[in-house]
Amino acid sequence: MLAAMSTTTARKRDHTHWLYIAVIIAVLAGILVGRLAPEFGQSLAPLGTLFVNLIKMMIAPVIFCTIVLGIGSVRAAATVGKVGGLAIAYFLAMSTAALGIGLVVGNLIEPGSGLGEANPGAGAKYAEQAHGAGGTWDFIQDIVPTTLVSSLTAGSVLQALFVALLVGFAVQAMGAAGEPILRAVSIGQKLVFRILSMILWLAPIGAFGAIANVVGRTGWSAVVELATLMVAFYLTCLVFVFGVLGAVLRIVSGVSILKLCRYLAREYLLIVATSSSESALPRLIAKMEHAGVEKTTVGVVVPTGYSFNLDGTAIYLTMASIFIADALGQPLSIGEQIGLLLFMIIASKGAAGVTGAGLATLAGGLQSHRPELLDGVGLIVGIDRFMSEARALTNFSGNAVATLLIGTWTKTVDADRTRRVLDRELPFDEETMVDDEHGAPEPKPETEPKPVTEPATIAVQ
């Protein structure tokens, strides 16, 4: 009886299903407006940009609070080091797998053969964006913010991650004296998520503006002409998510990828509407904690994955490069493909904060290795926005899977709770998001405190 009353109360409190119905209606309306009134549709672009910027505004505070609470509540710093080390190793392995799949599919279908010539100079501006992001050392140097506070205002995920690690380890080293700080950060986290839940009610407006702009700007011609590449790319991403990631998740954690995707359905819809996986980052953190993964693991894996675990981007760069080379009648040899794409995966980390990072990284890599192919970037500009949907969805799925896998390897996930959550026995409370009943089990206390290791080493990895 009590359980039934509790369930009824939860359902009464959850009104967010109306929000996501509104998002679907807004997307359809945006397509209609963009088709019937292209110029007006293009003028609505700021609506989508403003919504994504509002979400990005909240990402640094969410990461900071989550990591500080996760690390501060664990006595042994080695626990965080183990999670971070496994995360980086896993991200490298999955990126390599994504590259391999993209290479195989791209060489099998040869999507750009016979398409025609590109407009001269079309890709130059994107190459300038990529080179403007700097090289590897510039990327590493930018991890360290000017001040502690600027890490929360600069909009850099890695800067927020670095400072949060330092603060978390410092609070951890303070012992009992750091408890008031943890309580204050916990209250701050609830405030941040409350603000985020308010912002999400603007999602229909943002989705309407973004979709109307895309349809008004590109129309349907680009989609029709390059349908082969788009379909092949989407199918490749599906194979990677449900085949590769699904198999690994089932073998390691015993979790169904289909149930996980169902659990994250609303986040997928938000990503499709905004074409940005960052819009769902705070919700992914909350949902992974609700699914039974400890705060420490979620706090380290999810933010790091948003910069390093770019499976969808890897597949995109692979297939787009092969497409351009074939379209211009200058196909890449296998050796050239591997060298070029390994360079692009590294370069994508530095271009992560650049607008149009996918095109920018692609153009920068082509200019460095095969400059005669640079103009071919103009061939896919028209459909890049549509392909970015699949990139974002794949990257998001990869980070969700990575969180469960690393939680399993480090024994920081409650498998029984995960099963119950994915079976809908413990529904996620959309109204509050971060109330106490959502949290994963608290990290197990260490019987013998270990000395704090160097946090900076973990942060820079």
Buried (B, 14 or more C-beta within 10 A) or exposed (E): EEEEEEEEEBEEEBEBEEBBEBBBEBBEBBBBBBBEBBEEBBBBBEBBBEBBEBBBBBBBBBBBBBBBBBBBBBBBBBBBBBBBBBBBEBBEEBBEBBBBBBBEBBBEBBBBEEBEEBEEEBBBBBBEBBBEBBEEEEBBEBBBBEEEEEBBBBBBBBBBBBBBBBBBBBBBBBEEEBEEBBEEBBEBBBEBBEBBBEBBEBBBBBBBBBBBBBBBBBBEEBBEBBEBBBEBBBEBBEBBBBEBBBEBBEEBBEBBBEBBBEBBEBBBBBBBBBBBBBBBBBBBBBBBBBBBBBBBBBBBBBBBBBBBBBBBBBBBBBBBBBBBBBBBEEBBEEEBBBBBBBBBBBBBBBBBBBEBBBBBBBBBBBBBBBEEBBBBBBBBBBBBBBBBBBBBBBBBBBBBBBBBBBBBBBEBBBBEBBBBBBEEEBEBBBEBBBEEEBBBBEBEEEEEEEEBBEBBEBBEE
